[in-house]
């Protein structure tokens, strides 16, 4: 495989998100009118990869979409600087889609179509070329069995992170974790996902997982990490405003890899991750307020 060599390869959903506002949720067999509707590019894979690329990290996105994937979104991804030779259009499925409905009290209901990323094993195509050349590989949402297969082909090369995110509740189980963890070097989760992982593994605290790095993000409390056996607290880096938490965790991950790419150690890279996410929450949307790396450094300076 030729072309630019990635520092980071990201596996995860690339989705088309429809965000709908209504006054109230309808009863069964009732309809209500939509107040507003918007369609955006989304997905954990997209958010992490595009944010890292825009921060200057050579990043490959390894994902499947349908033939219906909008050209304008693909152009946006290319313009971010992503390496996209393993961004694959397939005939078997339409693109993954999230339908997000918010009522007047900001209560939310989400219907998610997995699309090809959720059934990747059925596509008979192993995307592992960029991963095998990367320093770091991050596996987030998608089909666990497929990701485990890819991990098996690159194990012993790049540093591998498992980050099941919201899929931990419905696509992962004890057996899948027991296959994935021996092939990985790090584990990422939030405090809610950690409880499910703890249940699968029969442990009291996700920090008991024996990996080089375990990271648990904890919202307004910051994050807890275990780095080569040493437990540390990562502070919340204060931004100018808090408007929308969408994509904050994805930006955290992108900022972490940017720190590593720029020569910072793991601890300082996690602080830089917190600083990166502080920009994203200042505006609505995961990709609307990606900072410049020099701005991340300036905001994080007093925490480092």
N, C-alpha and C positions, 0 to 999 in steps of 0.2 A: 504494500500500500504506500503510495507516494504522497506528496503534498506536505503541508505543515505538520510538525510533530506536536501533539497536544501535551500540555503539562497535566491537564485534567480531562477525564472523560466522564460524562454524566449520562446515566440511564434513568428514564422516567417518562411519565406521560407528557405529551404535547397535546393540548386540548384547545377546543373552541368553547369559550364560556359564554353562556347567555345569562345575564343578570336582570331579573325582573322585580319590579316593585308593585305591590298591590295593597289595598287598604286592609284586607283581612283574608285569611285562607278560606276557601270555599268548603261548604259541607259536601258530603257525598252526593253526586249527581247534580251539583249546583255549579254555575259558572260565575266568575267575577271578572271585572274589567282590569286590564293592566294599566297602571299609572305611568310607568316608564319602562323602557327595555333597551339594553345595550349588549353588544356582542364584542368580546375581546379575546385576545390570545392569552392562554393560560396554561396551567399544568406545572407540577413540581419540577419536572425535567427542564421545561422551558425557563422557569423562573431562576433556578440555580445556574443553569448554563449561560443564559443571556446576561445575567448580572455579573457572573465571573468574567465573561468575555468583554463586557463593557468596562470592567475594572482593569482590563489589560492582561488577563490570564489566557494563554492559548488553550482553548476549551473545545472539545468535541461533544456534540449531542448525538447520542446513540438511541434512536427511537424510530418507531413505525407510525405512520399516519395513513389515512385513506387517500384515494384519488381526489376526494372532495376538499382536501386541505386548501384554504384560501391562499392564492398567490401573494396577496399583499402581506400576509403574515409570514410566509416563507421569505419574502424579500426583507422584512424587518429582522428576521433571524440572521440572514446573510449579512445585512448591514451592521449587525452588532459585532461581527468578526468571528462568529462561530465556525468551527470546522464541521462541514455537513456532508461528508462523503459517506457517512453511515446514518443519514436521515432518509428513511426509505418509505416510498409510497407503495401501498399494496392494494390489490383488487378485492381481497377477501372481506374487508371490513371498512366501514366509514370511520372517519377520525373520531377519536375520543371526545366526549362532550360533557360538560357540566351545566346543568340547568339549576340556577340558584334563584330562589324566590324569597323575598323579604317582605314582611308585612309592615304596617305603620308603626309597630313597636320594635321593629328591627329583629323580630324573631325570624329564623331562617330555616328553610327546608331545601335540601339539595337532592337532585336526581342525577346520578352519574352513569354515563355509558362508557364502559371500559375500552371499547374499540380494540385495535390491534395490539396495543401495549399490554392489555390484560390477557391476551391469548397468544402471546408471541411464540410459544412452543409449537403451535400449529402451523406456523408460517415457514418452517423448515429453512430458516436462515439465521446463522449465528453471527451476530455483530460483535466481533472481538478484535478487529484489526487495530483500531485506535486505542482501545484499552490496553492491549499488549505493549504499546509503545509509550504509554503515559506513565507519569510518576505517581499519580493518584487516580483512583476510579471510585465514583460515588454511585451506588445503587439506591434509588428511592422508589417511587411507586411503580407498579407494574407486576407482571406475573412472577412470583417467587421461584418457581421451578426453572423458568427460563434464565433468570439471573443466576441461580445456583449453577446452571450448566455453563454460563459464561465465566463465572468465578473459577470453575474447575479448570478452564483452559488457560487462565492467566495467573493462577495462584503461584506465588513464588517470584513474581515480577513486581508490578506496582503495588502500592499500598491500597487496600480495598476497604471501603466503608459500606456498611449495611445501614440503611435508613428507611424502614418500611413506611413511616408516616401513617396516614389514615388507613392505609391498607392493612395495618397490623391487626385490626379487628376482624377483618373479613377474608383476607387472602392468605394470611400467615397462620401457622399453628406450631405446636411444639416440635413436630417432626421436621418442619422446614427450617426452624431456627437451629435445630441441632445439626442440620446439614450446612447451613450458611455460615454459622459462627466460626467453625474451624478453618474456613476458607478466607476469613476476613481479618483485618487488623484493627478496625474501629467500629463503634456502634453509636449512632445518633438517634435521639428520640426526644419527645417532650415529656412533661411530667405525667400526662394522661396516658400516653402510649407506653410509658415505662411500666405502669401497673399491669398492662396486658402482657408485656414481655416477662415481667416477674412471675406472673401466673403460669405462662408457658414453660418457663425454665425452673419453676419451683424454688425461687429465691425471694428474699425479703426486700432486697434493694438492688436495682439495676446496676449500681456501682460494684456489685459483687462479680459482675462479668469480667473474666480475665482476658482483657484485650489491652493493646498498647494505649488505646484512647477510648474512653466512654464519655459521651456528652449528653447531658439532660438539660434541655432548655426549660425555663420555669417562668416565662412571661415577665411580669413586672418585678419579679424577685431576682432576675438575672439567670445564671446558668450554673450548674455544677458539673465538673469534669474530673475524671480520673486519668492522669497522665503517667503512664508507666508505673502504676501502683500508688501514685500520690494524688490524694483528693484535693481539689482546689475550687474556690468560688470565683466565678466570672461576673463582674459587676454589670449592671445596666448602664450603658453610656447614654447620658441625657441628650435628647435632641431639642428642637425648637417647638415641637408640637406633637400631639398624638391624635391622629385623625382616623387611621384605618390599619388594623393589624394584618391585613391580607398580605401574604408573602414575606412577613418578617422573618420567619424561620428559614425560608429559602435564601433570603439575603444574608442571614447569619452564616449559612454554609458557604455561600459564594465568597463572603468576606474572609472566612477562615482560610480558604484555599488561596486567596489573593495574598494573605499574610505569608503563608508558606512559600508561595512563588517569589515573593520579594525578600526572602531570607530571614524572616522572623521565626522564632521558635514556636512550638505548639501553644504554650501558655499565652504569649503575646498575640499570636494569631487569633486565638479565641476572643481576646479583648478587641482586636480589630474587627472580628466578626460582629461583636455587639455594637460597635460603632457603625458598621455598615447598615445593620438593621434599623438603627435609629433614624436614618434618612428615609428609608422606605415607608415607615409608619407616618411620616409627615403629610402624605398625600394619599388619596384613594387609589388603590390598585397596586399590584406587586411590581410593576415595571415602569411606573410613572415618575419615580424620583430616585433613580439609580445615581449615586454620587460619583464624583471624580475621586480617584484614589488619594490625591493630595488632600481633599477635604476630609476623607476618612481619617487620614493620619493626623490632621490638625485637631479633629474632634476627639480622637482617642489619646492624644498626647499626654494629658494629665493623669490618665489611667494606666499608662504603660510603665 
